[in-house]
Amino acid sequence: MPCDSIERTKVEFLAKSTDVKLLAKGLKARGFSVNLQGHMLYFSRYGQSGNYNAQTGRLDVPESTDTNEFKQAYAKEVVNSQAEENGWEVEWRTNESGNEEAVVEKRSY
């Protein structure tokens, strides 16, 4: 794969693969109060609250909630954790469309 390639992926909250600790970390970074109790993650912000059940993969939030923010928060933490695990450098920036994007530098050995 060329070094200047762009990769995109779909984010889904699946019970078998979602790391609830990374989701909690991502939500906290976005200003949510979070409380992880066993397989349940409870969160709130601006007077609205919800929860995520790690056993079922169910995200329970008010109908008016933009779930893309949850996906973005989780995706950012997944990228950060994988970069850290592999010794990569990550730089986050906002593109012209107003979306956050990561520039990842992989080290060659």
MIKEKE-229607 format. One record per atom (N, C-alpha, C): residue number from 1; residue in one letter; atom name; x, y, z. Coordinates in Angstrom, 1 decimal. Example, Ala and Ser with C-alpha at 12.3 -4.5 7.8 and 13.67 -1.06 7.14 Angstrom:
<1, 'A', 'N', <13.2, -5.7, 7.8>>
<1, 'A', 'CA', <12.3, -4.5, 7.8>>
<1, 'A', 'C', <13.2, -3.3, 7.8>>
<2, 'S', 'N', <12.8, -2.2, 7.1>>
<2, 'S', 'CA', <13.7, -1.1, 7.1>>
<2, 'S', 'C', <12.9, 0.0, 7.9>>
***
This chain:
<1, 'M', 'N', <0.8, -1.2, 0.0>>
<1, 'M', 'CA', <0.0, 0.0, 0.0>>
<1, 'M', 'C', <0.9, 1.2, 0.0>>
<2, 'P', 'N', <0.6, 2.2, -0.9>>
<2, 'P', 'CA', <1.4, 3.4, -0.9>>
<2, 'P', 'C', <1.4, 4.2, 0.4>>
<3, 'C', 'N', <2.5, 4.9, 0.7>>
<3, 'C', 'CA', <2.6, 5.5, 2.0>>
<3, 'C', 'C', <1.6, 6.7, 2.1>>
<4, 'D', 'N', <1.1, 7.2, 1.0>>
<4, 'D', 'CA', <0.2, 8.4, 1.1>>
<4, 'D', 'C', <-1.3, 8.0, 0.9>>
<5, 'S', 'N', <-1.6, 6.7, 1.2>>
<5, 'S', 'CA', <-2.9, 6.2, 1.0>>
<5, 'S', 'C', <-3.9, 6.6, 2.1>>
<6, 'I', 'N', <-5.2, 6.6, 1.8>>
<6, 'I', 'CA', <-6.2, 6.9, 2.8>>
<6, 'I', 'C', <-7.0, 5.7, 3.0>>
<7, 'E', 'N', <-7.2, 5.3, 4.2>>
<7, 'E', 'CA', <-8.1, 4.2, 4.6>>
<7, 'E', 'C', <-9.3, 4.6, 5.3>>
<8, 'R', 'N', <-10.4, 4.1, 5.0>>
<8, 'R', 'CA', <-11.7, 4.5, 5.7>>
<8, 'R', 'C', <-12.3, 3.1, 6.2>>
<9, 'T', 'N', <-13.0, 3.2, 7.3>>
<9, 'T', 'CA', <-13.6, 2.0, 7.8>>
<9, 'T', 'C', <-14.9, 2.4, 8.5>>
<10, 'K', 'N', <-15.9, 1.5, 8.6>>
<10, 'K', 'CA', <-17.1, 1.7, 9.2>>
<10, 'K', 'C', <-17.0, 1.3, 10.7>>
<11, 'V', 'N', <-17.6, 2.1, 11.6>>
<11, 'V', 'CA', <-17.5, 1.8, 13.0>>
<11, 'V', 'C', <-18.8, 1.3, 13.5>>
<12, 'E', 'N', <-18.8, 0.1, 14.1>>
<12, 'E', 'CA', <-20.0, -0.5, 14.7>>
<12, 'E', 'C', <-19.7, -0.9, 16.1>>
<13, 'F', 'N', <-20.7, -0.9, 16.9>>
<13, 'F', 'CA', <-20.5, -1.4, 18.3>>
<13, 'F', 'C', <-21.0, -2.8, 18.4>>
<14, 'L', 'N', <-20.1, -3.7, 18.3>>
<14, 'L', 'CA', <-20.4, -5.1, 18.4>>
<14, 'L', 'C', <-20.0, -5.7, 19.7>>
<15, 'A', 'N', <-20.8, -6.5, 20.3>>
<15, 'A', 'CA', <-20.5, -7.1, 21.6>>
<15, 'A', 'C', <-19.2, -7.8, 21.6>>
<16, 'K', 'N', <-18.9, -8.6, 20.6>>
<16, 'K', 'CA', <-17.7, -9.4, 20.6>>
<16, 'K', 'C', <-16.4, -8.6, 20.4>>
<17, 'S', 'N', <-16.5, -7.4, 19.8>>
<17, 'S', 'CA', <-15.3, -6.8, 19.4>>
<17, 'S', 'C', <-15.1, -5.3, 19.9>>
<18, 'T', 'N', <-16.1, -4.7, 20.5>>
<18, 'T', 'CA', <-16.0, -3.4, 21.0>>
<18, 'T', 'C', <-15.2, -3.4, 22.3>>
<19, 'D', 'N', <-14.2, -2.6, 22.4>>
<19, 'D', 'CA', <-13.5, -2.4, 23.7>>
<19, 'D', 'C', <-14.1, -1.3, 24.5>>
<20, 'V', 'N', <-14.9, -1.7, 25.5>>
<20, 'V', 'CA', <-15.7, -0.8, 26.2>>
<20, 'V', 'C', <-14.8, 0.2, 27.0>>
<21, 'K', 'N', <-13.6, -0.1, 27.3>>
<21, 'K', 'CA', <-12.7, 0.8, 28.0>>
<21, 'K', 'C', <-12.3, 1.9, 27.0>>
<22, 'L', 'N', <-12.0, 1.6, 25.7>>
<22, 'L', 'CA', <-11.7, 2.6, 24.7>>
<22, 'L', 'C', <-12.9, 3.5, 24.5>>
<23, 'L', 'N', <-14.1, 2.9, 24.4>>
<23, 'L', 'CA', <-15.3, 3.7, 24.2>>
<23, 'L', 'C', <-15.4, 4.7, 25.4>>
<24, 'A', 'N', <-15.2, 4.3, 26.6>>
<24, 'A', 'CA', <-15.3, 5.1, 27.8>>
<24, 'A', 'C', <-14.3, 6.3, 27.7>>
<25, 'K', 'N', <-13.1, 5.9, 27.3>>
<25, 'K', 'CA', <-12.0, 6.9, 27.2>>
<25, 'K', 'C', <-12.3, 7.9, 26.1>>
<26, 'G', 'N', <-12.9, 7.5, 25.0>>
<26, 'G', 'CA', <-13.3, 8.4, 23.9>>
<26, 'G', 'C', <-14.4, 9.3, 24.3>>
<27, 'L', 'N', <-15.4, 8.8, 25.0>>
<27, 'L', 'CA', <-16.5, 9.7, 25.5>>
<27, 'L', 'C', <-16.0, 10.7, 26.5>>
<28, 'K', 'N', <-15.2, 10.2, 27.4>>
<28, 'K', 'CA', <-14.6, 11.1, 28.4>>
<28, 'K', 'C', <-13.9, 12.3, 27.8>>
<29, 'A', 'N', <-13.1, 12.0, 26.7>>
<29, 'A', 'CA', <-12.3, 13.0, 26.0>>
<29, 'A', 'C', <-13.2, 14.0, 25.4>>
<30, 'R', 'N', <-14.5, 13.6, 25.1>>
<30, 'R', 'CA', <-15.4, 14.6, 24.5>>
<30, 'R', 'C', <-16.4, 15.2, 25.5>>
<31, 'G', 'N', <-16.0, 15.1, 26.8>>
<31, 'G', 'CA', <-16.7, 15.8, 27.8>>
<31, 'G', 'C', <-17.9, 15.1, 28.5>>
<32, 'F', 'N', <-18.0, 13.8, 28.2>>
<32, 'F', 'CA', <-19.0, 13.0, 28.9>>
<32, 'F', 'C', <-18.5, 12.6, 30.3>>
<33, 'S', 'N', <-19.4, 12.5, 31.2>>
<33, 'S', 'CA', <-19.2, 11.8, 32.5>>
<33, 'S', 'C', <-19.4, 10.4, 32.2>>
<34, 'V', 'N', <-18.5, 9.5, 32.6>>
<34, 'V', 'CA', <-18.6, 8.1, 32.3>>
<34, 'V', 'C', <-18.4, 7.3, 33.6>>
<35, 'N', 'N', <-19.1, 6.2, 33.6>>
<35, 'N', 'CA', <-19.1, 5.2, 34.7>>
<35, 'N', 'C', <-19.2, 3.8, 34.2>>
<36, 'L', 'N', <-18.1, 3.1, 34.3>>
<36, 'L', 'CA', <-18.0, 1.7, 33.8>>
<36, 'L', 'C', <-18.2, 0.8, 35.0>>
<37, 'Q', 'N', <-19.3, 0.0, 34.9>>
<37, 'Q', 'CA', <-19.6, -1.0, 36.0>>
<37, 'Q', 'C', <-19.8, -2.3, 35.3>>
<38, 'G', 'N', <-18.8, -3.2, 35.4>>
<38, 'G', 'CA', <-18.8, -4.5, 34.8>>
<38, 'G', 'C', <-18.9, -4.3, 33.3>>
<39, 'H', 'N', <-20.0, -4.9, 32.7>>
<39, 'H', 'CA', <-20.2, -4.8, 31.2>>
<39, 'H', 'C', <-21.0, -3.6, 30.8>>
<40, 'M', 'N', <-21.4, -2.8, 31.8>>
<40, 'M', 'CA', <-22.3, -1.6, 31.5>>
<40, 'M', 'C', <-21.5, -0.4, 31.6>>
<41, 'L', 'N', <-21.6, 0.5, 30.5>>
<41, 'L', 'CA', <-21.0, 1.8, 30.5>>
<41, 'L', 'C', <-22.1, 2.8, 30.5>>
<42, 'Y', 'N', <-22.1, 3.6, 31.6>>
<42, 'Y', 'CA', <-23.1, 4.7, 31.7>>
<42, 'Y', 'C', <-22.4, 6.0, 31.4>>
<43, 'F', 'N', <-23.1, 6.9, 30.7>>
<43, 'F', 'CA', <-22.5, 8.2, 30.4>>
<43, 'F', 'C', <-23.6, 9.3, 30.3>>
<44, 'S', 'N', <-23.1, 10.5, 30.5>>
<44, 'S', 'CA', <-24.1, 11.6, 30.5>>
<44, 'S', 'C', <-23.3, 12.9, 30.1>>
<45, 'R', 'N', <-24.0, 13.8, 29.5>>
<45, 'R', 'CA', <-23.5, 15.1, 29.2>>
<45, 'R', 'C', <-24.7, 16.0, 28.8>>
<46, 'Y', 'N', <-24.6, 17.3, 29.3>>
<46, 'Y', 'CA', <-25.6, 18.3, 29.0>>
<46, 'Y', 'C', <-27.0, 17.8, 29.4>>
<47, 'G', 'N', <-27.0, 17.1, 30.5>>
<47, 'G', 'CA', <-28.3, 16.7, 31.1>>
<47, 'G', 'C', <-28.9, 15.4, 30.4>>
<48, 'Q', 'N', <-28.3, 14.9, 29.4>>
<48, 'Q', 'CA', <-28.8, 13.7, 28.7>>
<48, 'Q', 'C', <-27.9, 12.5, 29.1>>
<49, 'S', 'N', <-28.5, 11.4, 29.2>>
<49, 'S', 'CA', <-27.7, 10.2, 29.6>>
<49, 'S', 'C', <-28.0, 9.0, 28.7>>
<50, 'G', 'N', <-27.2, 8.0, 28.8>>
<50, 'G', 'CA', <-27.4, 6.8, 28.1>>
<50, 'G', 'C', <-26.5, 5.7, 28.6>>
<51, 'N', 'N', <-26.5, 4.6, 27.9>>
<51, 'N', 'CA', <-25.6, 3.5, 28.3>>
<51, 'N', 'C', <-25.3, 2.6, 27.2>>
<52, 'Y', 'N', <-24.2, 1.8, 27.4>>
<52, 'Y', 'CA', <-23.8, 0.8, 26.4>>
<52, 'Y', 'C', <-23.6, -0.5, 27.1>>
<53, 'N', 'N', <-24.2, -1.5, 26.6>>
<53, 'N', 'CA', <-24.1, -2.9, 27.2>>
<53, 'N', 'C', <-23.1, -3.6, 26.4>>
<54, 'A', 'N', <-21.9, -3.9, 27.0>>
<54, 'A', 'CA', <-20.9, -4.6, 26.3>>
<54, 'A', 'C', <-21.2, -6.1, 26.0>>
<55, 'Q', 'N', <-22.1, -6.6, 26.7>>
<55, 'Q', 'CA', <-22.5, -8.0, 26.4>>
<55, 'Q', 'C', <-23.4, -8.2, 25.2>>
<56, 'T', 'N', <-24.2, -7.2, 25.0>>
<56, 'T', 'CA', <-25.2, -7.3, 23.8>>
<56, 'T', 'C', <-24.8, -6.4, 22.7>>
<57, 'G', 'N', <-23.9, -5.4, 22.9>>
<57, 'G', 'CA', <-23.6, -4.4, 21.9>>
<57, 'G', 'C', <-24.6, -3.3, 21.7>>
<58, 'R', 'N', <-25.6, -3.2, 22.6>>
<58, 'R', 'CA', <-26.6, -2.3, 22.5>>
<58, 'R', 'C', <-26.2, -0.9, 23.1>>
<59, 'L', 'N', <-26.4, 0.1, 22.3>>
<59, 'L', 'CA', <-26.2, 1.5, 22.7>>
<59, 'L', 'C', <-27.6, 2.1, 22.9>>
<60, 'D', 'N', <-27.8, 2.5, 24.1>>
<60, 'D', 'CA', <-29.1, 3.1, 24.5>>
<60, 'D', 'C', <-29.0, 4.6, 24.8>>
<61, 'V', 'N', <-29.5, 5.4, 23.8>>
<61, 'V', 'CA', <-29.3, 6.9, 24.0>>
<61, 'V', 'C', <-30.7, 7.5, 23.6>>
<62, 'P', 'N', <-30.9, 8.8, 24.0>>
<62, 'P', 'CA', <-32.1, 9.4, 23.6>>
<62, 'P', 'C', <-32.2, 9.5, 22.1>>
<63, 'E', 'N', <-33.4, 9.5, 21.5>>
<63, 'E', 'CA', <-33.6, 9.5, 20.1>>
<63, 'E', 'C', <-33.0, 10.7, 19.4>>
<64, 'S', 'N', <-32.8, 11.8, 20.0>>
<64, 'S', 'CA', <-32.3, 13.0, 19.4>>
<64, 'S', 'C', <-30.7, 13.0, 19.3>>
<65, 'T', 'N', <-30.1, 11.9, 19.9>>
<65, 'T', 'CA', <-28.7, 11.9, 20.0>>
<65, 'T', 'C', <-28.0, 11.6, 18.6>>
<66, 'D', 'N', <-26.9, 12.3, 18.3>>
<66, 'D', 'CA', <-26.2, 12.0, 17.1>>
<66, 'D', 'C', <-25.2, 10.9, 17.5>>
<67, 'T', 'N', <-25.4, 9.7, 17.0>>
<67, 'T', 'CA', <-24.6, 8.5, 17.4>>
<67, 'T', 'C', <-23.2, 8.6, 16.6>>
<68, 'N', 'N', <-23.1, 9.4, 15.6>>
<68, 'N', 'CA', <-21.9, 9.6, 14.9>>
<68, 'N', 'C', <-20.8, 10.1, 15.9>>
<69, 'E', 'N', <-21.1, 10.9, 16.8>>
<69, 'E', 'CA', <-20.1, 11.4, 17.8>>
<69, 'E', 'C', <-19.6, 10.2, 18.6>>
<70, 'F', 'N', <-20.4, 9.2, 18.9>>
<70, 'F', 'CA', <-19.9, 8.0, 19.7>>
<70, 'F', 'C', <-19.0, 7.2, 18.8>>
<71, 'K', 'N', <-19.3, 7.1, 17.5>>
<71, 'K', 'CA', <-18.5, 6.3, 16.6>>
<71, 'K', 'C', <-17.1, 7.1, 16.4>>
<72, 'Q', 'N', <-17.2, 8.4, 16.3>>
<72, 'Q', 'CA', <-15.9, 9.1, 16.1>>
<72, 'Q', 'C', <-15.1, 9.1, 17.4>>
<73, 'A', 'N', <-15.7, 9.2, 18.5>>
<73, 'A', 'CA', <-14.9, 9.1, 19.8>>
<73, 'A', 'C', <-14.2, 7.7, 19.9>>
<74, 'Y', 'N', <-15.0, 6.7, 19.6>>
<74, 'Y', 'CA', <-14.4, 5.3, 19.7>>
<74, 'Y', 'C', <-13.3, 5.1, 18.6>>
<75, 'A', 'N', <-13.6, 5.5, 17.4>>
<75, 'A', 'CA', <-12.6, 5.3, 16.3>>
<75, 'A', 'C', <-11.3, 6.0, 16.7>>
<76, 'K', 'N', <-11.4, 7.2, 17.2>>
<76, 'K', 'CA', <-10.2, 7.9, 17.5>>
<76, 'K', 'C', <-9.3, 7.2, 18.6>>
<77, 'E', 'N', <-10.0, 6.6, 19.6>>
<77, 'E', 'CA', <-9.3, 5.9, 20.6>>
<77, 'E', 'C', <-8.7, 4.5, 20.1>>
<78, 'V', 'N', <-9.4, 3.9, 19.1>>
<78, 'V', 'CA', <-8.9, 2.7, 18.5>>
<78, 'V', 'C', <-7.6, 3.0, 17.7>>
<79, 'V', 'N', <-7.7, 4.1, 16.9>>
<79, 'V', 'CA', <-6.5, 4.5, 16.2>>
<79, 'V', 'C', <-5.3, 4.8, 17.1>>
<80, 'N', 'N', <-5.6, 5.5, 18.2>>
<80, 'N', 'CA', <-4.6, 5.9, 19.1>>
<80, 'N', 'C', <-4.0, 4.6, 19.8>>
<81, 'S', 'N', <-4.8, 3.7, 20.2>>
<81, 'S', 'CA', <-4.3, 2.5, 20.9>>
<81, 'S', 'C', <-3.5, 1.6, 20.0>>
<82, 'Q', 'N', <-3.9, 1.5, 18.7>>
<82, 'Q', 'CA', <-3.2, 0.7, 17.8>>
<82, 'Q', 'C', <-1.9, 1.3, 17.4>>
<83, 'A', 'N', <-1.9, 2.6, 17.3>>
<83, 'A', 'CA', <-0.6, 3.4, 17.0>>
<83, 'A', 'C', <0.4, 3.2, 18.2>>
<84, 'E', 'N', <-0.1, 3.3, 19.4>>
<84, 'E', 'CA', <0.7, 3.1, 20.6>>
<84, 'E', 'C', <1.3, 1.7, 20.6>>
<85, 'E', 'N', <0.4, 0.7, 20.4>>
<85, 'E', 'CA', <0.8, -0.7, 20.4>>
<85, 'E', 'C', <1.9, -1.0, 19.4>>
<86, 'N', 'N', <1.8, -0.3, 18.2>>
<86, 'N', 'CA', <2.8, -0.6, 17.1>>
<86, 'N', 'C', <3.9, 0.4, 17.0>>
<87, 'G', 'N', <4.0, 1.3, 18.0>>
<87, 'G', 'CA', <5.1, 2.3, 17.9>>
<87, 'G', 'C', <5.0, 3.3, 16.8>>
<88, 'W', 'N', <3.7, 3.6, 16.4>>
<88, 'W', 'CA', <3.5, 4.6, 15.3>>
<88, 'W', 'C', <3.3, 6.0, 15.9>>
<89, 'E', 'N', <3.5, 7.0, 15.1>>
<89, 'E', 'CA', <3.2, 8.4, 15.5>>
<89, 'E', 'C', <1.9, 8.8, 14.9>>
<90, 'V', 'N', <1.0, 9.4, 15.7>>
<90, 'V', 'CA', <-0.3, 9.9, 15.2>>
<90, 'V', 'C', <-0.4, 11.4, 15.4>>
<91, 'E', 'N', <-0.8, 12.1, 14.4>>
<91, 'E', 'CA', <-1.1, 13.5, 14.5>>
<91, 'E', 'C', <-2.6, 13.7, 14.1>>
<92, 'W', 'N', <-3.4, 14.3, 14.9>>
<92, 'W', 'CA', <-4.8, 14.5, 14.6>>
<92, 'W', 'C', <-4.9, 16.0, 14.2>>
<93, 'R', 'N', <-5.7, 16.2, 13.1>>
<93, 'R', 'CA', <-6.0, 17.5, 12.6>>
<93, 'R', 'C', <-7.4, 17.5, 12.0>>
<94, 'T', 'N', <-7.9, 18.7, 11.8>>
<94, 'T', 'CA', <-9.2, 18.9, 11.2>>
<94, 'T', 'C', <-9.0, 19.3, 9.8>>
<95, 'N', 'N', <-9.7, 18.5, 8.9>>
<95, 'N', 'CA', <-9.6, 18.8, 7.5>>
<95, 'N', 'C', <-10.5, 19.9, 7.0>>
<96, 'E', 'N', <-10.5, 20.2, 5.7>>
<96, 'E', 'CA', <-11.3, 21.3, 5.2>>
<96, 'E', 'C', <-12.8, 21.1, 5.4>>
<97, 'S', 'N', <-13.2, 19.9, 5.5>>
<97, 'S', 'CA', <-14.6, 19.6, 5.7>>
<97, 'S', 'C', <-15.1, 19.7, 7.1>>
<98, 'G', 'N', <-14.1, 20.0, 8.0>>
<98, 'G', 'CA', <-14.4, 20.1, 9.4>>
<98, 'G', 'C', <-14.3, 18.8, 10.2>>
<99, 'N', 'N', <-13.8, 17.7, 9.5>>
<99, 'N', 'CA', <-13.7, 16.4, 10.1>>
<99, 'N', 'C', <-12.3, 16.2, 10.7>>
<100, 'E', 'N', <-12.3, 15.5, 11.8>>
<100, 'E', 'CA', <-11.0, 15.1, 12.3>>
<100, 'E', 'C', <-10.4, 14.0, 11.5>>
<101, 'E', 'N', <-9.1, 14.0, 11.2>>
<101, 'E', 'CA', <-8.4, 13.0, 10.5>>
<101, 'E', 'C', <-7.1, 12.7, 11.2>>
<102, 'A', 'N', <-6.6, 11.5, 11.0>>
<102, 'A', 'CA', <-5.3, 11.1, 11.6>>
<102, 'A', 'C', <-4.3, 10.9, 10.5>>
<103, 'V', 'N', <-3.1, 11.4, 10.8>>
<103, 'V', 'CA', <-2.0, 11.2, 9.9>>
<103, 'V', 'C', <-1.1, 10.2, 10.8>>
<104, 'V', 'N', <-0.9, 9.0, 10.3>>
<104, 'V', 'CA', <-0.2, 8.0, 11.0>>
<104, 'V', 'C', <1.2, 7.8, 10.3>>
<105, 'E', 'N', <2.2, 7.9, 11.1>>
<105, 'E', 'CA', <3.6, 7.6, 10.5>>
<105, 'E', 'C', <4.0, 6.3, 11.1>>
<106, 'K', 'N', <4.2, 5.3, 10.1>>
<106, 'K', 'CA', <4.6, 4.0, 10.5>>
<106, 'K', 'C', <6.1, 4.0, 10.4>>
<107, 'R', 'N', <6.8, 3.4, 11.4>>
<107, 'R', 'CA', <8.2, 3.3, 11.3>>
<107, 'R', 'C', <8.7, 2.1, 10.6>>
<108, 'S', 'N', <9.6, 2.2, 9.8>>
<108, 'S', 'CA', <10.2, 1.0, 9.1>>
<108, 'S', 'C', <11.4, 0.6, 9.9>>
<109, 'Y', 'N', <11.6, -0.7, 10.0>>
<109, 'Y', 'CA', <12.7, -1.3, 10.7>>
<109, 'Y', 'C', <13.6, -2.1, 9.8>>
***
